[in-house]
Amino acid sequence: MIGGRRPLQGRKAGDRRVRVERPHAPYFRYAGPNQLIAREAASVPRTARGRALARFRQIVFGRPLANEEEIGERLSKRKALAIFSSDAISSSAYATEEILRVLVLAGASALFFAIHVSIAIALLLAVVAVSYRQVCRAYPNGGGAYVVARTNLAPIFGLIAAASLLIDYVMTVSVSTASAIAQIQSVFPVAYDFRIEIAFVSIALITVANLRGLRESGNIFAVPTYLFVGLALAIVAIGAFRIATGTANQVPLEHDVVPLGTEAFGVLLLLKAFAGGSVALTGVEAIANGVPAFKPPESKNAADTMTVMAVLLAILFVGLTVFAVAFGLQPTQEGGPSIVALAARTAFGEGSPLFYAFAASTALILFLAANTSFNAFPRLAAILAEDSYMPRQFAFRGDRLAYSWGIVLLAGVAFLLLWAFGGDTHALIPLYSVGVFLCFTLSQIGMVKHWLRGHESGWRWRLAVNAAGGILTGIVLAIVVSEKFAAGAYLVVILVPVLVGMMLFISRQYGRSKRQLAVDPAHIVSAPKREERIVVPIHGVDRATIQAVNVGRSIDDDVRAVHISDDPEDAARVRKTFERQIPGVPLVVVDSPYRALAGPLLAYLDVLDAAWPPGKLEPITFVVIPEYVASSWWERLLYNQSAKSLRKALLGRPHTVVVNVPYRREDQEASSPPRAPEAENEADTAAEG
């Protein structure tokens, strides 16, 4: 029992009181019989180095948050729009340019059809957004396409969707960062030479912001997101006014543009342009994956945020495309300004404060568009880990209730990809959008089966929406794969089955260990019937050895020490000292002429097993290993190397339990009894092992 009740005598004879003492109060909160809740003080490091590291972590990431504070970290719709929609909204900054880069191959007259392509993509966006609103309501625990496909189709389809999403989230970080650098070089061309360094710094900063938690990142990212939206809407409004008043004149070409081509204009070119512009839909599914991050009512708030995001994206995407066509903007050669930068220069005037403000907000929102992935990727990885398809570390939440493992992994892989492709947006784009349209298609088909299985209110029109969405996204998937396959989409086609195979392998490993560790529910655990024996490997006689032997004696009376040596004279000295100072415990000396340590000990344990009476249940062998605890990190390099090799060799040996007995050097050496020089030398020799 922790704490206790102590009766107290009052001033008068009948005045008696009881004081309830709870010594655990600084570290625990009492929650019931034999149930304590750890306070923050219980997790404070005990060493000076650990406390210094904890203070540094608190400065960088913030104070640790308790599970009860999770509700306070939930997002309002305003912050969630900035966090989960920055990817989709920011795609309007480069989706129009991807359409124009294809149509320019057929000459200036073909550029007009960019408006038709953007409207078609906007209609597809509407269908996808309506469908994902239903996913938010039907699956409030998040997971998006993975959960929908796994639940309604089959686990393998869920894994295909998950693998596609994981790839797409990595691509989002890489493409958004590369596009942001392109916006910077539209104003400062010298930035092109430092694009990899800029990418590293930006990804590192976003990583730290997300490790600080959802609410913190929402506060950081809201301002640039809404600034970009406001200025982009202003560009669209200025363009609409000038078009309506007949003052939309062709802008003179001041930069090296992509030369007009003479390719025949036809359906194939339109489909290719559609495939390029479809990157505008990436990130739409992130809200459905992160429903639990919203404040209550989670499903409704997520669905409403989905609607606002889709409306804003459609207006910006179509509006900027109309603006570019009306003013004759053309994509420039590598290193030149982007289409959206040319649109801002045309609307606000070159050198105006609004132009620079828009350039800065565009670069910022593109950098922060990666934040959508930093929220969606770790959540999806955590769901996969809970389902045993990814290492369980990914389900662990750090000090700030963020999925730290997923955040760090995403940052590392995305930067490596960006570095491998030289930070070139157009080289990365072909790998983009294949995975997301595969997820769209699987989630739509899964929702069709969901409505067929459960005839909920309004299921017929909901089924019709999902069926139409499944057909449309399936067609677009075929177009995107066929048009982008040779340009790099084949890598995604290869990576998806590789990731699925990896997740199946992890699941099999977890399943095998679960079966091996399973306990029959009808089995009642009773006192053990096996006998025990204790083996203590020693290098000499010192305080660590004596402590280990005493620990062994506390387990069972059958204790023996084993000294393995390649020096017979030294072994004789150890035996003499051991028998004098630790009487009653037999010492077995094993000469090792080949200077091995672990092998002879394992062989000795095998001999003990073979000598056990046949037909009798083998005992559990406790190998008690003494260890010296060094006081500093550099001292740890000098000690316990033999102990580490013994632990490694004994790991997994049948009927064997390894017990580490650490001995910490006392600070007050003066209180120790004096030792003979010979004993001191033996202790030093043993510790060095």
Secondary structure, DSSP 8 states (H G I E B T S, - for coil): --SEEEEEE-SSTT-EEEEEE-TTTTTEEEEETTEEEE-GGGGS-SSHHHHHHHHHHHHHH-S---GGGGGGG-B-HHHHHHHHSHHHHHGGGTHHHHHHHHHGGG-GGGGGGHHHHHHHHHHHHHHHHHHHHHHHHH-TT--HHHHHHHHHT-HHHHHHHHHHHHHHHHHHHHHHHHHHHHHHHHH-GGGGGGHHHHHHHHHHHHHHHHHT-HHHHHHHHHHHHHHHHHHHHHHHHHHHHHHHTT--------S-B--------SHHHHHHHHHHHGGGGTTTTHHHHTGGGB-SSHHHHHHHHHHHHHHHHHHHHHHHHHHHHHTT---B-TTS--HHHHHHHHHH-TT-HHHHHHHHHHHHHHHHHHHHHHHHHHHHHHHHHHTTSS-GGGG---TTSS-HHHHHHHHHHHHHHHHHTTT-HHHHGGGSSHHHHHHHHHHHHHHHHHHHHS--TTHHHHHHHHHHHHHHHHHHHHHHHHHHIIIIIHHHHHHHHHHHHHHHHHHHHHHHHHHHH---TT-------S-EEEEEEESS-SHHHHHHHHHHHHH-S-EEEEEEES-HHHHHHHHHHHHHHSTTS-EEEEE-TT--SHHHHHHHHHHHHHTS-TTS---EEEEEEEEEE-SSHHHHTTS-HHHHHHHHHHTT-TTEEEEEEEEE--S-GGGS----HHHHHHHHHHHH-
